[in-house]
Amino acid sequence: MWRRKGPNRSGLRRQLRTARVLFDTGDFAAAEVLLRRLLPDCEAELGANHEETIGLLDLLGSTLYQQRRAAASAQVAREATDRAARAWGPDAPATLDCAHNLGAALAIQGDVSEAVAVLDDTWQRRARRLGAAHESTLTTANTLGSTLFAAGLRRDGLTVLRRAYAQSAGLPIGHPVRVDIADNLRIAERNAGG
C-alpha cells in the first residue's frame, strides 16, 4: 500500500517553527491547518509521546482556543495533558503548561466545575514545583480567580486574585502577568462593589 512520505525530522522542525510563527502573528486558521497536517507525521516520525509531538498538540489546542472553538480546544488540550503526564509526570513544568491550557479551554467552554478543578490543581502543583510567585503559577492563579469570579463565586475569585496580586509584586512593574492580574482584580473589585 502506498503511503505519502512525510518530512524528515529537520523538515518537521522547520514546519513546526513556521506554525509557531503563524500562531504568534495571529494567523490561527493557517496555523491550525499546518499543525493538523503535521501531527500524524510527528507521531509517526518522533512518536506520540515525544516532546515535540506533545508541544505540537498543545499549540494546536491553543490555536483552537484563540479561535474560540472551546470544545475542540479542550479535547486537544486534554490529550496533550495526558500525553505529557505519561511522558514526564504530572508535576513537570511542560505537563503543567498543558494542564493550564486545558483548564482555560474548559472555562471558555462553560464547564466551570471541571475548569476550576483543573486550574486549582495546576495552581497548587505549580506553586509546589515552581514557587508561589513564579510567573507560570501566577498566570494560573489569575485564570482561576477570574474563572471563579465570572462563575458567580465572587468571594473565592477575589481571594485568589488578591493573593495572586500580592505575590506578583516580585515581578517587574509593567510585566504582562502583573498587569493582567492587577486589571482583573480591579475589574472584579469594581463589580463586587469593593
Residue pairs with C-beta under 8 A, 6 or more apart in sequence:
6 12
6 40
6 41
6 44
6 45
7 14
7 15
7 41
7 45
8 45
9 45
9 46
12 38
12 41
12 42
12 45
12 46
12 52
13 52
15 34
15 38
16 38
16 42
16 52
16 55
16 56
18 34
19 31
19 34
19 35
19 38
19 56
19 59
20 31
20 59
22 28
22 30
22 31
22 34
23 31
23 59
23 62
23 63
23 66
26 66
28 63
28 66
28 67
29 67
31 59
31 63
32 60
32 63
32 64
32 67
35 56
35 59
35 60
35 63
36 60
38 56
39 53
39 56
39 57
39 60
42 50
42 52
42 53
42 56
43 53
46 52
46 53
47 53
48 83
49 83
49 86
49 87
50 87
51 87
51 94
53 83
54 80
54 83
54 84
54 87
54 94
54 98
55 94
57 76
57 79
57 80
57 83
58 77
58 80
58 84
58 97
58 98
58 101
60 76
61 73
61 74
61 76
61 77
61 80
61 98
61 101
61 102
61 105
62 73
62 101
64 72
64 73
64 76
64 105
65 73
65 77
65 101
65 104
65 105
65 108
68 108
70 105
70 108
70 109
70 110
71 109
73 101
73 105
73 108
73 109
74 102
74 105
74 106
74 109
74 111
77 98
77 101
77 102
77 105
78 102
80 98
80 101
80 102
81 95
81 98
81 99
81 101
81 102
84 92
84 94
84 95
84 97
84 98
85 95
87 95
88 94
88 95
89 95
90 125
91 125
91 128
91 129
93 129
93 130
93 136
96 122
96 125
96 126
96 129
96 136
96 140
97 136
99 118
99 121
99 122
99 125
100 119
100 122
100 126
100 136
100 139
100 140
100 143
102 118
103 115
103 116
103 118
103 119
103 122
103 140
103 143
103 144
103 147
104 115
104 119
104 143
106 114
106 115
106 118
107 115
107 119
107 143
107 147
107 150
109 115
112 147
112 151
115 147
116 144
116 147
116 148
116 151
116 153
119 140
119 143
119 144
119 147
120 144
122 140
123 137
123 140
123 141
123 144
126 134
126 136
126 137
126 140
127 134
127 137
130 136
130 137
131 137
132 167
133 167
133 168
133 170
133 171
135 171
135 175
135 177
137 167
138 164
138 167
138 168
138 171
138 177
138 178
138 181
139 177
141 160
141 161
141 163
141 164
141 167
141 181
142 161
142 164
142 177
142 180
142 181
142 184
144 160
145 157
145 158
145 159
145 160
145 161
145 164
145 184
145 185
145 188
146 157
146 161
146 184
146 188
147 157
148 154
148 156
148 157
148 160
149 156
149 157
149 158
149 161
149 184
149 188
149 191
149 192
150 157
151 157
154 188
154 191
154 192
157 188
158 185
158 188
158 189
158 192
161 181
161 184
161 185
161 188
162 185
164 181
164 185
165 181
165 182
165 185
168 175
168 177
168 178
168 181
168 182
169 178
171 177
171 178
172 178
